[in-house]
């Protein structure tokens, strides 16, 4: 070293201490991130946490063992049914759906439904088969008639409306293999011992408890139509308002004068050998009636409950157990759609029940022993125990079955606003006496309904 020069410090062989600390910090963060991504299933194309799961449901009825076995009449088995039939209630009160005699040219939507909409829809269903259309008027007894070309108040002169006789004759036509489909047009006002709609309910309720209905060999639909009502012309009642007649109270057993034009329901009972025919006829008449001024129709196939039905899709969601707002990372789905538990945590899967099931859920089970099911309001909560699943690998996919009795009437019925417990007041005219009781009689009653889900999760992989 030359004189006057300062000695130089030697550079360290490695990185400075501050650099080492920085490297260690970055490395630690990277390791922690990798561990988190592996634990949560992120950063890998092979699996991802289970989140939303679309699920569809199938509803099936189950029946009590003592239900009468199905048995068709021998003639019904031997021949193809051909005839279509229209039965029209021609009792005096039905005439009130036509404008008064003082307005002979006034339009009547009721007349259009009877003479045009119903026959046209039956002809459309029969297609090119050329099935004959038979007509009968119903008063004291059903009477075969030619197809009417017009309807006047004079047609509706029956002092009685034995609807039970009409229903019995229609059912006989199905039993003998003669009828393909039939409709009964009526206000459901009977004149025998049973008031309201209960007169026609008796023969129909017997049929609804038979095995032929259970097996889908007979279907029944109800179409209700709210229509303008001017009141009937009767020698037993003097009108009190211009161009208005009277209405009949079954409970009072007498006519009463109408003070203003009312809106009163009449009905089309539709019967057929298969669901598709009944549904097509009813929906066609409903659509046609809805286009007519002043009519408000409502339609239901009452025997739909006997069919296996596909209900709407719902979205189930998986969460961390005990944290509904938190995602879960224990249960993951792999590329081949199988699932596995990468942690022995518990997971909740929340599934809403589908709309339109119309039953009271009582019991829920799953196809995997490590998954429990419980009800929470209108939802099903599945509790997935990853530890139990790892200990005992289930076979097949995860499905859910829910069981319970059907709830078809009562406050939830779409017909509740159409039914009345009294018909003695003029304001009751917008409803039908004992309609809900009638529906309770004529609906099939499976012991319970079973809802089965599609597969929520594919096979479990250890």
C-alpha positions in Angstrom: 0.0 0.0 0.0 1.4 3.3 -1.0 2.0 6.0 1.6 -1.0 8.3 1.9 -3.6 5.8 0.7 -6.5 4.7 3.1 -6.9 1.0 3.6 -10.0 -0.5 1.7 -12.6 -2.7 3.5 -13.1 -6.2 2.1 -16.6 -7.0 0.7 -18.6 -9.7 2.4 -18.6 -13.0 0.6 -22.4 -13.4 0.9 -25.5 -11.1 0.7 -25.9 -8.3 3.2 -27.9 -9.1 6.4 -30.8 -6.9 5.3 -31.0 -8.8 2.0 -31.1 -12.1 3.8 -34.0 -10.9 5.9 -35.9 -9.8 2.8 -35.4 -13.2 1.1 -36.6 -15.0 4.2 -39.7 -12.9 4.4 -40.6 -13.3 0.7 -40.0 -17.0 0.9 -42.2 -17.4 4.0 -45.0 -15.5 2.4 -44.7 -17.7 -0.8 -44.8 -20.9 1.2 -47.8 -19.7 3.2 -49.6 -18.8 0.0 -48.9 -22.1 -1.6 -50.1 -24.0 1.6 -53.3 -21.9 1.5 -53.9 -22.5 -2.2 -53.4 -26.3 -1.8 -55.7 -26.4 1.2 -58.4 -24.5 -0.5 -58.1 -26.3 -3.8 -57.0 -23.1 -5.6 -54.1 -22.9 -8.1 -54.8 -26.3 -9.4 -56.8 -27.2 -12.5 -57.7 -30.6 -10.9 -60.2 -29.5 -8.2 -62.2 -26.6 -6.9 -64.4 -26.1 -3.8 -68.1 -27.1 -4.2 -70.3 -24.0 -4.3 -73.6 -23.8 -6.1 -75.3 -27.1 -7.1 -78.3 -27.1 -9.5 -80.8 -29.8 -8.5 -84.1 -31.0 -10.0 -86.8 -33.0 -8.3 -89.2 -35.7 -9.3 -92.5 -36.2 -7.3 -94.1 -39.6 -7.1 -97.2 -40.7 -5.2 -97.3 -43.7 -2.9 -100.5 -45.4 -2.0 -101.9 -47.2 1.0 -101.8 -51.0 0.6 -105.6 -51.3 0.9 -106.3 -49.2 -2.2 -108.6 -51.0 -4.6 -106.6 -52.7 -7.4 -107.2 -51.2 -10.9 -109.6 -53.1 -13.1 -111.1 -52.0 -16.4 -114.3 -53.3 -17.8 -113.7 -56.1 -20.3 -115.2 -54.1 -23.2 -112.8 -51.2 -22.4 -109.9 -53.6 -23.0 -111.3 -55.0 -26.2 -112.1 -51.9 -28.2 -110.6 -48.5 -29.0 -112.8 -45.7 -27.4 -114.2 -43.4 -30.1 -116.9 -41.1 -28.8 -116.6 -37.6 -27.3 -119.5 -36.4 -25.1 -120.8 -33.0 -24.0 -123.3 -33.0 -21.1 -125.0 -29.6 -20.5 -126.9 -28.8 -17.3 -130.2 -27.2 -18.5 -131.7 -26.5 -15.1 -133.4 -23.1 -14.8 -130.6 -21.3 -12.9 -128.2 -21.9 -15.8 -130.4 -19.8 -18.0 -129.3 -16.7 -16.1 -125.9 -16.8 -17.9 -127.8 -15.7 -21.1 -129.0 -12.1 -21.6 -132.6 -11.4 -20.8 -135.4 -11.9 -23.3 -135.6 -8.1 -23.6 -132.1 -8.1 -25.1 -132.3 -11.0 -27.6 -129.4 -9.7 -29.7 -127.0 -9.1 -26.8 -123.7 -11.1 -26.9 -123.2 -14.0 -24.4 -119.7 -15.2 -23.6 -121.3 -18.3 -21.9 -123.1 -19.1 -25.1 -119.9 -18.8 -27.1 -118.1 -21.2 -24.7 -120.9 -23.9 -24.9 -121.5 -23.7 -28.7 -118.1 -22.8 -30.0 -115.1 -23.1 -27.7 -115.9 -26.5 -26.2 -116.9 -28.3 -29.5 -114.0 -26.8 -31.3 -111.5 -28.0 -28.7 -112.9 -31.5 -28.6 -112.7 -31.6 -32.4 -109.1 -30.5 -32.3 -108.3 -33.3 -29.8 -110.1 -35.9 -31.9 -108.0 -34.9 -34.9 -108.5 -36.9 -38.0 -110.1 -39.9 -36.2 -113.6 -38.6 -36.8 -114.7 -39.4 -33.3 -118.4 -38.6 -33.1 -119.5 -35.8 -30.7 -122.5 -36.8 -28.6 -124.7 -34.2 -26.8 -126.9 -34.7 -23.7 -129.0 -32.2 -21.7 -129.0 -32.8 -18.0 -132.1 -32.1 -15.8 -134.0 -34.8 -14.0 -132.0 -37.3 -16.1 -129.5 -37.1 -18.9 -131.3 -36.9 -22.3 -129.5 -37.4 -25.6 -130.1 -34.5 -28.1 -128.8 -33.3 -31.4 -126.0 -30.8 -31.3 -127.6 -27.4 -30.5 -127.2 -24.7 -33.1 -128.2 -21.9 -30.6 -129.0 -21.5 -27.0 -132.0 -19.5 -25.7 -133.4 -19.2 -22.2 -136.2 -21.6 -23.3 -133.6 -24.4 -23.3 -132.9 -24.0 -19.6 -136.3 -25.1 -18.2 -135.3 -28.1 -16.1 -136.8 -28.0 -12.6 -134.0 -30.3 -11.4 -130.3 -30.9 -12.2 -129.4 -34.5 -11.2 -125.7 -34.1 -11.8 -125.0 -37.4 -10.0 -127.0 -39.1 -12.8 -124.9 -37.4 -15.5 -121.6 -38.3 -13.8 -122.7 -41.9 -13.3 -123.7 -42.2 -17.0 -120.3 -40.7 -18.1 -118.3 -43.1 -15.9 -120.3 -46.0 -17.3 -119.3 -44.9 -20.8 -115.6 -45.0 -19.8 -116.0 -48.4 -18.2 -117.7 -49.9 -21.3 -114.9 -48.6 -23.5 -117.2 -46.2 -25.5 -115.9 -42.8 -24.4 -112.6 -41.2 -25.1 -113.4 -38.0 -23.3 -116.4 -36.2 -21.8 -117.2 -32.7 -20.5 -120.0 -31.7 -18.1 -121.0 -28.0 -18.2 -122.8 -27.0 -15.0 -123.0 -24.4 -12.2 -122.5 -27.3 -9.7 -125.9 -26.5 -8.1 -127.7 -29.8 -7.4 -131.3 -30.4 -6.4 -131.1 -33.6 -4.5 -130.4 -34.1 -0.8 -126.8 -33.0 -1.0 -126.4 -29.2 -1.5 -123.8 -27.4 -3.5 -121.3 -29.4 -5.6 -121.6 -32.5 -3.3 -124.3 -34.0 -5.5 -121.9 -34.8 -8.3 -119.1 -35.5 -5.9 -120.5 -38.9 -4.8 -119.9 -41.0 -8.0 -116.7 -39.1 -8.8 -115.2 -39.8 -5.3 -115.9 -43.5 -5.7 -113.9 -43.4 -9.0 -111.0 -41.4 -7.4 -110.4 -44.1 -4.8 -110.1 -46.8 -7.5 -106.9 -48.4 -8.8 -107.7 -47.2 -12.4 -107.0 -43.6 -11.3 -104.0 -44.7 -9.3 -102.6 -46.3 -12.5 -103.3 -43.3 -14.6 -106.2 -44.8 -16.6 -108.7 -42.1 -15.8 -108.2 -38.3 -15.3 -110.4 -35.5 -14.2 -109.9 -31.7 -14.6 -111.9 -28.7 -13.3 -112.2 -25.5 -15.3 -114.0 -22.7 -13.5 -115.2 -19.6 -15.5 -116.5 -16.4 -13.8 -119.1 -15.0 -16.2 -121.8 -12.3 -16.3 -125.1 -13.4 -14.8 -128.4 -11.7 -15.4 -130.6 -14.0 -13.3 -133.0 -16.7 -14.3 -136.6 -16.3 -15.3 -138.8 -18.3 -12.9 -142.5 -18.5 -12.1 -141.5 -18.7 -8.5 -139.8 -15.3 -8.4 -140.8 -11.8 -9.4 -137.9 -9.6 -10.6 -137.3 -6.3 -8.9 -134.9 -4.7 -11.4 -135.2 -4.0 -15.1 -133.7 -6.7 -17.4 -132.7 -8.9 -14.4 -134.1 -12.1 -13.1 -133.6 -14.2 -10.0 -131.1 -16.6 -8.5 -131.6 -19.8 -6.6 -130.4 -20.4 -3.1 -129.9 -24.1 -2.3 -129.8 -23.5 1.4 -133.0 -21.4 1.4 -134.5 -23.7 -1.2 -136.1 -20.9 -3.1 -135.5 -18.2 -5.7 -134.5 -14.6 -4.8 -134.7 -11.5 -7.0 -131.4 -10.2 -8.3 -130.8 -6.4 -7.7 -127.8 -6.0 -10.0 -126.0 -8.0 -12.6 -123.6 -10.4 -10.9 -120.5 -12.4 -11.8 -121.2 -16.0 -11.1 -119.0 -19.1 -11.8 -119.9 -22.0 -14.0 -117.7 -25.1 -14.5 -116.5 -27.5 -17.1 -115.7 -30.9 -15.6 -113.4 -32.7 -18.1 -112.8 -36.5 -18.0 -110.6 -38.6 -20.1 -108.5 -41.7 -20.3 -105.1 -40.1 -20.1 -103.6 -37.0 -18.7 -102.5 -35.5 -22.0 -106.0 -35.5 -23.4 -107.6 -33.9 -20.4 -104.8 -31.3 -20.1 -105.1 -30.4 -23.8 -108.9 -30.0 -23.7 -108.9 -28.0 -20.5 -106.1 -25.7 -21.5 -107.6 -25.2 -24.9 -111.0 -24.2 -23.4 -109.3 -22.0 -20.8 -107.4 -20.2 -23.6 -110.5 -19.7 -25.7 -112.6 -18.5 -22.8 -109.9 -16.0 -21.7 -110.3 -14.3 -25.1 -114.0 -13.6 -24.5 -115.0 -10.4 -22.9 -116.1 -10.7 -19.2 -114.8 -14.2 -18.6 -112.2 -15.1 -16.0 -111.2 -18.8 -16.2 -109.1 -21.0 -13.9 -108.0 -24.5 -14.7 -106.5 -27.5 -12.9 -106.1 -31.2 -13.6 -107.3 -32.6 -10.3 -105.7 -36.0 -10.9 -102.2 -34.7 -11.7 -101.1 -35.9 -8.3 -101.2 -39.5 -9.4 -98.5 -38.8 -12.1 -94.8 -38.9 -11.7 -94.0 -35.1 -12.1 -90.8 -33.2 -12.9 -90.7 -30.2 -10.7 -88.6 -27.0 -11.2 -84.9 -26.7 -10.8 -83.5 -25.2 -7.6 -80.0 -24.0 -6.7 -78.4 -25.6 -3.6 -75.4 -23.9 -2.0 -72.5 -25.3 0.1 -71.2 -23.3 3.1 -68.8 -23.9 6.0 -70.7 -25.5 8.8 -71.9 -22.9 11.2 -71.1 -20.0 8.8 -73.9 -19.6 6.2 -72.2 -16.5 4.7 -68.8 -18.1 4.4 -67.6 -20.3 1.6 -66.2 -23.8 2.3 -62.9 -25.3 1.2 -63.1 -28.8 2.6 -65.3 -30.5 -0.1 -63.9 -30.2 -3.6 -64.9 -31.4 -7.0 -62.3 -32.9 -9.3 -61.9 -32.9 -13.1 -63.8 -36.2 -13.5 -66.7 -34.6 -11.4 -66.0 -36.9 -8.4 -65.7 -35.2 -5.0 -63.3 -35.6 -2.1 -62.7 -34.1 1.3 -59.3 -32.5 1.5 -60.0 -31.6 5.2 -61.9 -33.4 7.9 -64.3 -30.5 8.3 -68.1 -30.3 8.3 -69.9 -28.7 5.4 -73.6 -27.6 5.1 -75.5 -27.8 1.8 -78.7 -25.7 1.8 -81.4 -26.8 -0.7 -84.8 -25.1 -1.1 -87.8 -27.3 -1.7 -89.2 -26.8 -5.2 -92.4 -24.8 -5.9 -95.5 -26.8 -6.8 -94.8 -29.8 -4.6 -97.9 -29.3 -2.6 -97.1 -31.6 0.3 -96.0 -31.4 3.9 -92.4 -32.5 4.3 -92.0 -34.9 7.2 -88.9 -37.0 6.5 -85.7 -36.5 4.6 -82.9 -39.0 3.9 -79.8 -39.1 1.7 -78.0 -41.9 -0.1 -74.7 -41.3 1.6 -74.4 -42.5 5.3 -72.0 -39.6 6.1 -74.6 -37.0 5.1 -77.5 -36.1 7.4 -80.6 -34.1 6.4 -82.9 -31.8 8.4 -85.7 -29.3 7.7 -85.3 -25.6 8.2 -88.4 -23.8 7.2 -88.9 -24.5 3.5 -85.3 -25.6 3.1 -83.4 -28.9 3.5 -80.1 -28.7 5.2 -77.6 -31.4 4.4 -74.8 -31.9 6.9 -71.7 -33.3 5.2 -69.3 -35.0 7.7 -66.0 -35.3 5.9 -64.5 -37.4 8.6 -67.3 -40.0 8.3 -67.1 -40.0 4.5 -63.3 -40.6 4.6 -63.8 -43.4 7.1 -66.5 -45.2 5.1 -66.4 -44.3 1.3 -70.0 -44.2 0.0 -70.9 -45.8 -3.4 -72.8 -44.0 -6.1 -73.8 -40.3 -6.2 -75.4 -38.2 -3.4 -79.2 -37.9 -3.8 -82.0 -36.7 -1.4 -85.4 -38.2 -0.8 -88.2 -36.1 1.0 -91.5 -37.7 2.0 -94.8 -36.3 3.4 -98.6 -36.2 3.0 -100.1 -34.2 0.2 -101.7 -30.8 1.0 -104.1 -30.2 -1.9 -106.9 -28.1 -0.4 -107.4 -25.8 2.5 -106.1 -22.3 2.6 -103.4 -23.0 0.1 -105.8 -24.1 -2.7 -106.2 -21.8 -5.7 -109.9 -22.5 -5.4 -110.3 -21.1 -1.9 -111.7 -17.8 -3.2 -114.2 -19.7 -5.4 -115.8 -21.5 -2.5 -118.4 -20.5 0.0 -120.1 -22.0 3.0 -123.3 -20.0 2.4 -125.4 -19.1 -0.7 -128.3 -17.2 1.0 -127.0 -13.7 0.3 -126.7 -12.1 -3.1 -123.0 -11.3 -2.4 -122.3 -15.0 -2.1 -123.1 -15.5 -5.8 -119.5 -15.0 -6.8 -118.6 -18.2 -5.1 -119.8 -21.8 -5.2 -121.4 -23.5 -2.2 -119.0 -26.1 -0.7 -116.6 -26.1 -3.6 -113.6 -26.9 -1.4 -115.5 -29.8 0.1 -116.3 -31.0 -3.4 -112.6 -30.9 -4.3 -111.6 -32.7 -1.2 -114.0 -35.5 -2.2 -112.9 -35.8 -5.8 -109.2 -35.5 -5.6 -107.2 -38.7 -5.4 -105.5 -39.2 -2.1 -102.2 -40.9 -2.2 -100.9 -41.8 1.3 -97.8 -39.6 0.7 -95.7 -38.0 -1.9 -92.0 -38.7 -2.4 -89.7 -36.1 -3.9 -86.4 -37.5 -5.2 -83.5 -35.2 -6.3 -81.2 -35.6 -9.2 -77.6 -36.3 -8.2 -76.1 -33.5 -6.2 -72.5 -34.9 -6.0 -71.0 -37.6 -8.1 -69.0 -40.5 -6.6 -66.9 -39.9 -3.5 -63.1 -40.3 -4.0 -60.8 -40.9 -1.0 
